Amino acid sequence: MKTSYRILFTILIQHDFYTQAESFDDIEIIPTLKSRSAFEGNRILYRFVKNRFTAMIEVDGDEPFVNINSDTKLRFILKLKNPSFSNFSGIKLFGLNDRIYYFSNRSDNETGNVLYLSKSIPGHDPGDEYEVGSLIQSGQDVFEAISDNTTLPPPGIGWRKLLKNRFPAFDQNNHSDIHKGNIVSDNSGTKNFEAIKFIPRGQAVSLNDLSYWKEVTGLQYVTPEDLIERKFISVSKYDIMDHNEIFPGDVLFNPGDSKLYEALKYIEKGNQVHVSNAGYWKESDVTKFVISEDKINSGENIFGIIDLFFDGSVPVNHRMLDGSGNVKETEYAIRFKNRISTWKYISQKNSVTSLTDTSGVYNFIKNSNEFTSDTPVPLLLKPIQKFKLDADTGSQTISVENIKCASADIKPIKATKSFVSEIYLNY
């Protein structure tokens, strides 16, 4: 008998710091033990490669071979693999406290036919304290904070509209490999396009070719709206008289002795199995838990949580099954903005006389041997900025184009909730 599978869902993590979408490999998506059991019980295979988590389900025609209960919930842990992630990502850095990110298919956030698991970018709130790089939505436009003068909404001086030309310009006759998901701008810098399939190096493909490109009309990013207190992802207490089904590996808190226990076997709903039964329970070796109210919080270094639901609370377009119970091959996205910082060039030999942006977007202000951008500049793994310096070495006057750009290292400035990137020049 032939076994058939279809994609149940895909979770794609995207980041503007990377000009090549396939380069992103900084976050790991890990199903919880209970979710792995749900995968097995519903005949779902899964894999995670770089920035894409894919789940394949066995089907009979277009329907799941095993009927998925509407109360099924799939939970995933997000772990950071790159310790520098917060340096180059436009995420909250000041006052984060013990919060983590929470994403869900209940978000009801769809833009440009993309189903985001993050909440919609919020509007302006005069009572908020915005970090430089914070995003707000105003009408059809997204603005980012460029200073701490953000009490007034756009067009207040503390804000600037996200520019279309923040992505690399595309030269159809001279380009490297373009992978699915890469975003480029046209030569005018007024439109952005996303590749919908791979384009090999040197293949001339016009941005008007809809079989390769789709115009990007809007993007949604992770914001502080997606942060939750860690206690909300806690494990439950174990009530021997009233509990749901328990899966091997589940860790529960026993109020009787205030200890954590890990289930060794499946326990049916309502089956009264005392924690002293060594055939079903063992005392958990997890020690980094804090009891808060009637929740238990993991002290593990968790960056975020993803929950996927199958019940009626999920917006129609975000559901994985259609009204007839057929698999829709749903694709979800989580997108991070790259951080912006004030770039400060330091002339170590005090010979630089001027520093300019050949594209005319940024200006640099000279103060002694330092040249500081008058507005924050985006950080990119492969910078697209083209800055030029002029220097007087004493024996000659020289000009150097395409000087080095800022790395992922930043200096947080708490007083102004801003960030500085220092670049040292050998001139």
N, C-alpha and C positions, 0 to 999 in steps of 0.2 A: 504494500500500500504506500502510495506516494504521500509524503508529509510536506505541507505547504506553509510558508511563513510570510507574514507581511510586517512592515514597520508599524509598530503601535505608536511610538512617539520618538522624537529626537529632541535633545536639549543641546543647543549650540551656545557656547560662551564666546563673546566677541569683545574686542578691546581696541580702541582707537590708537593706542600706543604702538601697535604693530601694523605696519603698512601692508604686510603679508598676513592674511587671516590664518594661514596654516602654521605660522610661527608661534602662535599663542599656546603655551603649554605650562601655565603657571598655577592652575587650579585643578584639583582632582575631585571628581564626583564619585561618591562611594555610597551604594545602597546600604541601608541599615540591615541588620540581621532579619528583622521581621519582613522587610521588603524583599529580601532575597528568598525568604520562604514563600512570599506571595508570588514572586516570579516563577518559582518552581511549581507551585500549585496551579498556576494559570498557564503553564507551558510557555513561558516567556524567556527568551535568550537575550543577553545584553552584552555590550562591550563599550568601553570608553577609550577613545584614541585622541590624544592631544586636547582639542577643545570641543569634542562632540561625543555625547552619550547617546547611544542608539539601542532601543529595545525592540526586538522582533517577537511577534506572537504567532503561535500555531493557529491556522485558520481552517475553517471549512467553508470554502467559497470566500466570501468577504467578512464572515462573522468569526469571532474567536471560537476555537475548538472547545474551550472550556468557558462557560458563562462567567463573566467577571461580576462579582457582587457589587452592588452600588455603594456599599459602605467600605469598600477597599480603599486604602490610602497607601501610596508609595512615598516613602521618605528617603531623602538623600542627604548625606553630609558633604559640605564643601570644605576642603582643606587646601591651604596655600602651600605650594611647592617652592615658590620664590620668595625669600625673605625681604626682597626689595619691592614687593608688589605695591605696598602703600606709598612708596616714594613716587612712582610714575603713574599711579592711578588716581583719578579725580574722586576719591572717596573721602569721607569725613575723617579728619585726623585729630582735631581738638575736641575734647569733651566726649570721646567715644565711650569711656567707662567700660562697663561689662556688657556691651551690646553686640549683637551679631546680626547678620543679614538674613532676612526671611523672604523666600520667593515661593509663589504658588500659582497654579492655573486658575485660581479664583480671582486673580488680579484684575481681570476685565480691562486689559491694556492692549489694544490692538492699534497699530499705526502702520500705514503703508502695507497692509496685508501681512504684517509680521506680528506673531503672537508673543508678547513679552510676558515673562514671569514676574518682572518687577512692577511696582506700582507706577502710575502715570507721574510724569514730572510735575511737581506742585506749582501753584501760582505764587505770587509774591505775598509775603506776610511781613508787614512793617515791624512786628515784634520779634522776628527771628534775627539771630546773629549769624550772618553768612560768612563762611570761609571763602577766600579767593578760589574760584573754580566752581563754586556752588551753582547749580542750575535751577532756573525757574521757567515756567511756560507763561507766555503772554500772547494771547490770541493764537495765531498759527506759528509763532516764532519761539525759539528757545534762546534764552539769554544766560550768560555766565557772569558771575561776579568777578570784577577785575581789581577791586579795592575793598576796604572796609566801609566805604561810604554807600551803603546799600539800603538805607531807611526808605528812600524814595524808589518806586518801581521804575522800570525802563520807561522813557529814555533817560533816567537818572544817570549821573556821571559814573556811578559805581558798576554799571552794567555794559556789556556789549553783546550784540547778536552773534550767535555761532556762525562763523564764516563758512561758505561752501568750499573755499579753496584751502581748508585745513587738511584736505586729503591730497595725495600726490596727483599731479596733472598727468593725464594719459596721452602718450604718443603712440598712435596705432602702428607706426612704422618702425618704432624702436622702443621695445619694452621687454622686460624680463617675464618669466612665467607669471601668469595671472591665475590665481586659484579661486575657486568658488567662494564667494563671500567677501572678496577684496573690494574695497570702495575706492573710486578714483574721481577726480573732478575733470570737467572739460577744460579746454584751453582758455576759455573766458573766465573760468572760476565761478560761474553762476549756477552750474548744475552738478549734481553728484550721481554716479552710476555704480551699481553693484553687479559684479560678475555672477551669473547664474550657472556657469559651467567653466571648466578649465580652458584657458587659452595659452597654448605653448609660446615660448619666447619667439618673437619675430613674426608670428602670424598676424597679418593685418586685418583687424576686425574693427569696424566703425562702431562708435558708441550708439549709433542709430540702429544697429543690428539687434533686434529684440530677442533673437534666439541665443544671444550671449549676454546681454545686458538688460537691466531694469533700472529705471530712474528711481533714485532715492528721494522720496518726498518728505520724509521726516524720520527721525531716529529717537528712540527712548533709551534713557540711561538709568543706571542704578543711582539712587539719591538717598539722603538720610531718611526719607519716607519708608524705606525698606528695612530700617533697623528695628529690632525688637530687643527687649530685655531677655537675657539668657534664660530666665526662669520659665519662659513660656514654651521652651522646648524640652521640659523636664520629663523624667520618667514618673509613672504613677506609683501610688502606694499599692501594696498588695493587701486586698481585702479577701480573706479566705472564704467568706460567706457570699461574696458578690464580686465576681471578676469576669472579665472577658477571656477569650481563649488566649493561652500563653504559648509562645513558641520557644524552642531551644535557643539559648543565647540572650533572651530577654532578661534585663536586670530590673528588679523591683525593690522597693523599700518596704521593709517589714516594721510596722509601728511597734510591735510587741517588744522587740529588743533593739530597735533603732539601727538595724544593720541592712546591708544590701545583699540580695541573693540573686544568683543567676540560675535560670531554668536549664535543666539538663535534658528534659524531655518535653514533648508536647502535652499540655494540660487543657482539657476541654473546658469550655465555659461552665462555670458553676461547680466543677469538680474540686472538692475540698481536700487539697493536698498541703499538709503543714510543711513549713520550711525545714523542719527537723528531719523530713523524709529524704535521706541521702540519695535515694534512687532518682529523685526529681529535682532536688535543689542542692546547690553548694554556695557557701558564703563567697560573695564576689571579691575578687582581688582588686577591684577598682576602688581607689581611695580618694580620688579628687572629685568628690561630690559635696555639695553644700545644700543643706535642707532649708528651704524657704517656703513658709506657709505649708501647703500640702504638696509642694513640688520638690523635685530633686534636680539639681543643675550639674551638668558635667563640667569639670574644670579643664577638660581637654581643650587643646587649641583649635577650636572650631571657628571657621570664618563665617559659615552660613549654613542654612537649611533650605532644602527644596521639598515642598509637599505637592503631590499630584493626586487629585481626587477624581472619583467617578460618579459622584452623586449629582443631584439636580441643582446644587448650589454653584456649579461650574458654568460660566457663560457658554452659550451654545458653540461659538466658534473655538473656544478653548477646550472643548471636550475631545476625548480620544475616540469616542464612538458616536456615530450619528444617530438620528432618531429611530432608525431601524436596527440598531445594534451592530452596524458594520464598522470595520476599522477605517479610520480617516487618514492614517499616516500623518499625524499632527506633528508639526515642527515648532518648538518653543525656542525663545532666545532670551539671553541675559547679556546686556551690553554695558561695558564700562567705558567711561570717558577718560582720556589721558589727562594727567595733571598739567596745569599751567603754572609757570613760575616766572619771577623777575630774573632775567639773565644779567649777570654782572661779569663783564670781561675785565680781567686784571692784567695790565701790561707790566710784566715782571722786570723789564729793563727800562721801563718808562719812555719807550721810544714811539709808541703808537700815538699818532696825532688825530686820527678820526676812525670811526667805525660806522659803517652804513649797511642798510638792507637794500640790496640791488633791486628787490621787488617793490620797495617803497611802502611796505606794510608797517614796519617797526622803526622807531627812532631810538637812538642811543644818546644818553646825556653824559658828557664828560665831567668828571670830578677828580682832579689830580691824575692818578694813573688808572682810574676805573671808568668803565663805560657801561652804563646801566640802561636797560630797556625801559622805555617810558610806559609800557603796558606789558602784562604777562605774556609769555611765549609758550606754546604747547611743547611738551616733551614727546619725542618720537624715538623709537628704536633706530630707524633710519631717517634722520632728519631731512626735511625738504627745504628748510630755510637756507638762503644763500646770502651770507653776510660777508662783507669785505672790509679789510683794514688798510689804512695807509700808515706808514711808519717812517720816521727819520732816524736812521742809525748813526748819524754823525758823518758818515762817509758817503751815504747815498740815501735817496728817497725811494721807497719800495711800496708796491701795492700787492696785497695777497687776497685772492678771491676764495670763496667757499671755505672759510676758516672753520675750525672745529666748533661743534655745537655742544650744548649741555648734555651731560650724562644723566643717569637716573638718580644721582645723589642730590638731595635738596637740604636746605636749612629752613626748618619751620620757624616762623616769627610769630610767637604767641600773641604779642600785643596787637598786631594788625591782622591776625589769622591769615597770614600770607606765607609765601614760600620763595626762597631765593636759590638760584643755581649759580655757583661760582665757576668760571672757566678761566684758567691761567694761560696766558699767552707768552711764548718765548721771544717776545720782542720788547 
